[in-house]
């Protein structure tokens, strides 16, 4: 199956913009990001990714 090209991606983004409107897109992005973070946290707590546990965490500045 071929990946969509730049024109197809542009059309998809335009349709999403028309469906949800400009004001709802930041809320949608925020909710999607939170969902991904929670999913990753659940995977890690289940012991799914040992590589991530071995990496030293960098302090946030």
CORSULPE-V631654 format. One record per residue. RES is the residue in one letter. PHI is phi in whole degrees, -180 to 180 (999 if undefined). Layout:
RES/PHI
RES/PHI
This chain:
X/999
X/-81
X/-76
X/-68
X/-81
X/-61
X/-67
X/-65
X/-63
X/-62
X/-65
X/-62
X/-64
X/-65
X/-64
X/-62
X/-62
X/-68
X/-72
X/-98
X/84
X/-68
X/-79
X/-86
X/-62
X/-62
X/-65
X/-64
X/-64
X/-64
X/-65
X/-64
X/-62
X/-65
X/-64
X/-65
X/-61
X/-65
X/-64
X/-63
X/-64
X/-67
X/-64
X/-67
X/-71
X/-84
X/80
X/-77
X/-130
X/-70
X/-62
X/-66
X/-70
X/-78
X/-71
X/-72
X/-83
X/-86
X/-68
X/-80
X/-106
